[in-house]
């Protein structure tokens, strides 16, 4: 019994030391955890609040030296350029690319100008003769025979008209020269007696200046005559090319169009395939209307010239018909030619009467014939007509002035159709509207119910796949 208190005292001392060791171990563990938390806190703060990173890093970045200048942060160069200037730059380089492409295209066209004009002339003649070929085919003629008959008749009529004009000019050249001499003398006497106070000396000075000009420019006139021979050869070559092109376009135009469509990218092919027939209808309407209007002008002005006893009325009427294919300019030139011939051959009064006839017919043409005959098939603004004729004349002369207006009319038709086609395609591929529609609210019929009866008495089956009509 005496040993029990000592054993209990040792046990209490051992328990005290064990508790102290546990307290030391707990303190060491808490110190290690506190240190780990302090090491992970900057990363967690940087991930949770990136805006404070710059401030935290700035606290550890050493300040710049005293001699270093203060430099402000430079903005992004793209952000420094105004929005309008950026849009203008984007549009500008694209316009430069288009202008370069157009310039190269114009250089290529000018290099083969004769071939291009011959093909365009063939297109115009084909547009005029194609309805005849189609009519003959409806009457039962084969395509080759209908093409041959139409082409031969067309070329024979054109040749006969040209021969008749040349024959009239050669037959009346002597009479015309005598009348021109007499008319010049009459014009001189009229000017001397007129209230314009023109003297004989002034008229003689004008005649002398003209004679001196012709004498000093004899070499230039001779070279111009030689160039005229070259021009005639080019005209004959162009006529042959136009004839062969017309034959092939009349005979095989549809197959040629299908081959052209194969050159168009697949995505744009449906739009171009739809624009082609509409462009051809516009060109056909333009050629038909122009031929009818030119024929009416030539007949009525020619009759007026004939009844006023102006020589070479038929050749002048043919010139009026041909020049009518040049909008605006052709009517002025042909009318001025008729007035000048009447002036130098029949006198001032006859020239004034011819001028009145020309102006009356052209007014009727501009305000009645063209709107009635051409209708709405060819809708080109007068300003576009003036600018296109001027540009075509500057680029390719008379041929460019002739083809400028039909080119603008066809381009207007094609662009309008492609714009409408693009809008319809975008609408067709747009997502369907969300929410309830009138179809959802429409009454439905149960399975096996009889079909609906339309207003015209015909039975109409429900459309498959339409909501509410399943």
C-alpha positions in Angstrom: 0.0 0.0 0.0 2.9 2.3 0.6 4.0 2.1 -3.1 0.6 3.2 -4.5 1.0 7.0 -4.1 4.4 6.9 -5.8 3.1 5.0 -8.8 0.2 7.4 -9.1 2.5 10.4 -9.0 4.7 9.0 -11.8 1.5 8.3 -13.9 0.4 11.9 -13.5 3.8 13.2 -14.5 3.8 11.1 -17.6 0.3 12.3 -18.6 1.5 15.9 -18.1 4.5 15.4 -20.4 2.3 13.7 -23.0 -0.1 16.7 -23.0 2.7 19.1 -23.4 4.0 17.1 -26.4 0.5 17.1 -28.0 0.2 20.9 -27.5 3.6 21.4 -29.2 2.6 19.1 -32.1 -0.7 21.0 -32.5 1.1 24.4 -32.5 3.6 23.2 -35.2 0.7 21.9 -37.4 -1.2 25.3 -37.1 2.0 27.2 -37.9 2.6 25.1 -41.1 -1.1 25.5 -42.2 -0.9 29.3 -41.6 2.3 29.5 -43.7 0.6 27.5 -46.6 -2.4 29.8 -46.5 -0.2 32.9 -46.8 1.7 31.4 -49.8 -1.5 30.5 -51.7 -3.3 33.8 -51.0 -1.6 36.0 -53.7 -2.4 33.4 -56.5 -6.0 33.2 -55.3 -6.4 36.9 -55.1 -4.8 37.3 -58.6 -7.2 34.8 -60.1 -10.3 36.2 -58.3 -9.5 39.9 -58.9 -7.4 40.5 -62.0 -7.9 44.2 -61.7 -5.9 44.3 -58.5 -2.9 42.4 -60.1 -1.4 45.6 -61.6 -1.5 47.3 -58.2 0.0 44.3 -56.4 2.7 43.9 -59.0 3.3 47.7 -59.0 4.0 47.5 -55.3 6.9 45.1 -56.0 8.2 47.0 -59.1 11.0 49.3 -58.2 10.3 53.0 -59.1 12.1 54.4 -62.1 15.2 56.5 -61.6 14.9 60.3 -61.2 16.5 61.0 -64.5 14.1 58.9 -66.6 11.4 60.9 -68.5 7.7 60.1 -67.9 6.3 58.4 -71.0 2.5 58.1 -71.5 1.1 54.8 -72.7 0.5 54.8 -76.5 -2.9 53.8 -77.8 -3.5 51.0 -80.3 -2.8 52.5 -83.9 -6.1 51.0 -85.2 -8.0 52.7 -82.4 -6.3 56.0 -83.0 -7.7 56.2 -86.6 -11.2 57.6 -86.9 -14.0 55.2 -87.9 -14.9 57.2 -91.0 -11.3 57.2 -92.2 -11.1 53.4 -91.7 -14.3 52.9 -93.7 -13.0 55.2 -96.5 -9.7 53.3 -96.6 -11.5 49.9 -96.8 -13.7 51.2 -99.6 -10.8 52.9 -101.3 -8.6 50.0 -101.9 -11.5 47.9 -103.2 -12.4 50.7 -105.6 -8.7 50.8 -106.7 -8.9 47.0 -107.4 -12.1 47.4 -109.4 -10.7 50.4 -111.3 -7.6 48.4 -112.2 -9.6 45.5 -113.4 -11.8 47.8 -115.5 -8.7 49.4 -117.0 -7.2 46.1 -118.0 -10.6 45.0 -119.4 -10.8 48.2 -121.5 -7.3 47.8 -122.8 -8.1 44.2 -123.9 -11.3 45.4 -125.5 -9.5 48.3 -127.3 -6.9 45.8 -128.6 -9.6 43.7 -130.2 -12.1 46.5 -130.8 -13.0 45.3 -134.3 -13.9 41.8 -133.1 -15.9 43.2 -130.1 -17.9 45.7 -132.2 -18.6 43.0 -134.9 -19.9 40.6 -132.2 -22.1 43.3 -130.6 -23.5 44.2 -134.1 -24.2 40.5 -134.6 -26.1 40.4 -131.3 -28.2 43.4 -132.4 -29.0 41.9 -135.8 -29.7 38.5 -134.1 -32.1 40.2 -131.7 -33.9 41.7 -134.7 -34.0 38.5 -136.8 -34.6 35.9 -134.0 -38.4 36.3 -133.9 -38.6 35.5 -137.6 -36.6 32.3 -137.1 -38.9 31.3 -134.2 -42.0 32.0 -136.4 -40.6 29.9 -139.3 -39.9 27.1 -136.9 -43.5 27.2 -135.6 -44.6 26.9 -139.2 -42.7 23.5 -139.4 -39.4 24.5 -141.0 -36.3 22.9 -139.6 -34.0 25.1 -137.5 -31.2 25.1 -140.1 -33.5 26.0 -143.0 -35.3 28.7 -140.9 -32.0 30.2 -140.0 -30.8 30.2 -143.6 -34.0 31.7 -145.0 -34.0 34.5 -142.4 -30.3 35.3 -142.8 -30.4 35.3 -146.6 -33.5 37.5 -146.7 -32.0 39.9 -144.1 -28.7 40.3 -145.9 -30.3 40.6 -149.3 -32.6 43.4 -148.1 -29.6 45.2 -146.5 -27.6 44.8 -149.7 -30.4 46.1 -151.9 -30.8 49.2 -149.7 -27.1 49.9 -149.8 -27.0 49.5 -153.6 -30.0 51.7 -154.1 -28.4 54.5 -152.0 -25.2 54.3 -153.9 -27.1 54.3 -157.2 -29.1 57.3 -156.3 -26.0 59.3 -155.2 -24.1 58.4 -158.4 -27.1 59.2 -160.6 -27.7 62.6 -159.0 -24.1 63.7 -158.4 -23.8 65.9 -161.5 -27.2 67.5 -160.8 -26.3 67.9 -157.2 -22.9 69.6 -158.0 -24.6 72.1 -160.3 -27.3 72.8 -157.7 -24.7 73.2 -155.0 -22.8 75.8 -157.1 -26.0 77.7 -157.8 -27.1 77.4 -154.2 -23.8 78.8 -153.0 -24.1 81.8 -155.3 -27.7 82.3 -154.1 -26.6 82.1 -150.5 -23.9 84.6 -151.1 -26.4 87.0 -152.7 -28.8 86.5 -149.8 -26.1 87.3 -147.3 -25.2 90.5 -149.2 -28.8 91.6 -149.2 -29.6 90.4 -145.6 -29.7 92.7 -142.6 -26.5 91.1 -141.2 -24.3 93.7 -143.0 -22.1 91.1 -144.6 -19.8 92.5 -147.3 -18.4 91.0 -150.4 -14.9 91.4 -149.1 -15.7 89.3 -146.0 -17.2 86.5 -148.1 -14.2 86.5 -150.4 -11.9 86.4 -147.3 -13.7 83.4 -146.0 -13.5 81.6 -149.3 -9.8 82.5 -149.6 -9.1 81.1 -146.1 -10.8 77.9 -147.0 -8.8 77.6 -150.2 -5.5 78.3 -148.4 -6.4 75.7 -145.7 -7.1 73.1 -148.2 -3.9 73.9 -150.1 -1.6 73.8 -147.0 -3.2 70.6 -145.7 -3.0 68.6 -149.0 -0.6 66.1 -147.5 -2.8 65.6 -144.4 -5.8 65.2 -146.6 -3.9 62.6 -148.7 -2.9 60.7 -145.7 -6.4 60.8 -144.4 -7.6 59.4 -147.7 -5.1 56.5 -147.3 -6.3 56.0 -143.8 -9.8 55.9 -145.2 -8.8 52.9 -147.3 -7.6 51.1 -144.2 -10.9 52.0 -142.5 -12.9 50.6 -145.4 -10.9 47.3 -145.2 -11.6 47.1 -141.4 -15.3 47.9 -142.0 -15.5 45.1 -144.6 -13.7 42.7 -142.2 -16.1 43.6 -139.4 -19.1 43.1 -141.6 -17.9 39.6 -142.5 -17.3 38.8 -138.8 -20.8 40.1 -138.0 -22.4 38.0 -140.7 -20.8 34.8 -139.6 -21.5 35.5 -135.9 -25.1 36.3 -136.7 -25.5 32.9 -138.5 -24.1 30.9 -135.6 -26.1 32.9 -133.0 -29.3 32.4 -135.0 -28.7 28.7 -135.4 -27.0 27.7 -132.2 -27.7 30.5 -129.8 -29.2 28.4 -127.0 -26.3 26.0 -126.9 -23.8 28.9 -126.8 -25.7 30.3 -123.9 -25.6 27.0 -122.0 -21.8 26.8 -122.6 -21.4 30.4 -121.2 -23.4 29.3 -118.1 -20.9 26.5 -117.5 -18.2 29.2 -117.1 -20.1 30.9 -114.3 -19.4 29.7 -110.7 -22.0 27.2 -109.4 -23.2 29.5 -106.6 -24.0 32.4 -109.0 -25.2 30.2 -111.9 -29.0 30.2 -111.0 -29.1 34.0 -110.8 -27.2 34.4 -114.1 -29.4 31.8 -115.7 -32.5 33.8 -114.8 -31.0 37.2 -115.7 -30.0 36.0 -119.2 -33.4 35.6 -120.8 -34.6 38.9 -119.3 -31.6 40.7 -120.7 -32.2 39.1 -124.1 -35.9 40.3 -124.0 -34.7 43.8 -123.1 -32.3 43.8 -126.0 -34.9 42.5 -128.4 -37.4 45.1 -127.3 -34.8 47.8 -127.8 -33.8 46.7 -131.3 -37.4 46.3 -132.4 -38.5 49.6 -131.1 -35.4 51.4 -132.5 -36.0 49.9 -135.9 -39.7 50.9 -136.0 -39.0 54.4 -134.8 -36.1 54.9 -137.2 -38.2 53.6 -140.1 -41.0 56.0 -139.2 -38.6 58.9 -139.0 -37.0 58.0 -142.3 -40.4 57.7 -144.1 -42.0 60.9 -142.9 -38.8 63.1 -143.1 -38.0 61.5 -146.5 -41.6 62.3 -147.7 -41.2 65.9 -146.5 -37.9 66.3 -148.3 -39.3 64.7 -151.5 -42.4 67.0 -151.6 -40.1 70.1 -151.0 -38.1 69.0 -154.2 -34.8 68.5 -152.3 -32.5 66.3 -154.4 -31.5 62.9 -153.2 -34.5 62.5 -150.9 -34.1 58.7 -150.8 -30.4 58.6 -149.8 -31.1 61.3 -147.1 -34.0 59.1 -145.8 -31.6 56.1 -145.6 -29.1 58.2 -143.7 -31.8 59.4 -141.3 -32.7 55.7 -140.7 -29.1 54.7 -140.0 -28.3 57.6 -137.8 -31.5 57.0 -135.7 -29.6 54.1 -134.1 -27.4 56.7 -132.4 -29.6 58.2 -129.6 -29.8 62.0 -129.4 -26.7 62.7 -131.6 -27.9 60.7 -134.7 -31.2 62.7 -135.0 -29.3 66.0 -134.8 -26.7 65.0 -137.3 -29.1 63.5 -139.9 -31.5 66.5 -139.5 -28.7 69.0 -139.9 -27.5 67.1 -143.1 -30.9 67.3 -144.6 -31.2 71.1 -143.8 -27.7 71.8 -145.3 -28.5 70.0 -148.5 -31.8 71.9 -148.8 -30.0 75.2 -148.0 -27.3 74.8 -150.7 -29.6 73.4 -153.3 -33.0 75.0 -152.9 -32.5 78.1 -150.8 -33.2 79.5 -147.3 -37.0 79.1 -147.4 -36.8 75.4 -148.4 -34.1 74.8 -145.7 -36.4 76.4 -143.1 -39.3 74.2 -144.2 -37.1 71.1 -144.0 -36.0 72.2 -140.5 -39.7 72.5 -139.5 -40.4 69.0 -140.8 -37.4 67.5 -139.0 -38.3 69.1 -135.7 -42.0 68.1 -135.9 -41.2 64.4 -136.7 -38.5 64.3 -133.9 -40.9 65.8 -131.4 -43.6 63.2 -132.3 -40.9 60.5 -132.0 -39.6 61.6 -128.6 -43.0 62.2 -126.9 -45.3 59.6 -128.6 -43.5 56.9 -130.6 -40.7 55.9 -128.2 -42.9 55.7 -125.0 -45.6 53.9 -126.9 -43.4 51.5 -128.9 -40.6 50.8 -126.4 -43.0 50.9 -123.5 -41.6 49.8 -120.1 -39.3 47.2 -121.6 -36.4 49.7 -121.9 -36.3 52.1 -118.9 -33.2 54.2 -119.1 -33.0 57.7 -117.6 -32.2 60.5 -120.2 -29.1 61.5 -118.2 -27.9 57.9 -118.4 -28.5 58.0 -122.2 -26.5 61.2 -122.6 -23.6 60.0 -120.5 -23.5 56.5 -122.1 -23.6 57.9 -125.6 -20.8 60.4 -124.8 -18.7 57.7 -123.1 -19.3 55.2 -125.9 -18.3 57.8 -128.6 -15.1 58.7 -126.7 -14.1 55.1 -126.3 -15.1 53.5 -129.6 -16.4 56.2 -131.9 -19.6 55.8 -133.8 -19.8 52.0 -132.9 -19.4 52.8 -129.2 -22.2 55.4 -129.4 -24.5 52.9 -131.1 -24.0 50.1 -128.6 -23.8 52.3 -125.5 -27.6 52.6 -124.8 -28.5 49.0 -125.3 -25.6 48.0 -123.1 -26.9 50.3 -120.4 -30.4 49.0 -120.8 -29.3 45.4 -120.6 -27.1 46.2 -117.6 -30.0 47.9 -115.8 -32.2 44.8 -116.4 -29.6 42.4 -115.1 -28.7 44.4 -112.0 -32.3 44.8 -111.1 -33.1 41.1 -111.5 -30.0 40.0 -109.5 -30.9 42.4 -106.7 -34.4 41.0 -106.5 -33.1 37.4 -106.8 -30.6 38.0 -103.9 -33.3 39.4 -101.7 -35.6 36.4 -102.4 -32.8 34.0 -101.7 -31.9 35.6 -98.4 -35.6 35.5 -97.4 -35.9 31.9 -98.5 -32.9 30.8 -96.4 -33.8 32.9 -93.3 -34.9 31.0 -90.2 -38.7 30.6 -89.8 -40.5 33.0 -87.4 -40.8 31.9 -83.7 -44.0 31.8 -81.7 -47.5 31.0 -82.7 -48.8 31.9 -86.1 -52.2 32.1 -87.8 -51.7 28.5 -89.0 -51.5 27.3 -85.4 -54.7 29.0 -84.5 -56.5 27.6 -87.6 -59.1 24.9 -87.0 -57.8 21.4 -87.7 -59.6 18.4 -89.2 -59.4 15.0 -87.7 -57.9 11.9 -89.4 -60.2 10.5 -92.0 -62.2 13.6 -92.5 -63.2 14.5 -96.1 -61.0 16.9 -98.1 -61.8 20.6 -98.2 -63.7 22.0 -101.1 -62.3 25.2 -102.7 -64.2 28.0 -104.2 -63.9 26.7 -107.7 -65.3 23.4 -106.7 -62.1 21.4 -106.9 -61.0 19.2 -104.0 -57.8 20.3 -102.3 -55.7 17.9 -100.2 -54.0 19.3 -97.1 -50.4 20.3 -97.6 -48.0 17.8 -95.9 -45.7 19.2 -93.3 -47.7 22.4 -92.6 -48.6 22.9 -88.9 -52.2 22.4 -88.2 -52.8 20.5 -91.5 -51.3 17.2 -90.7 
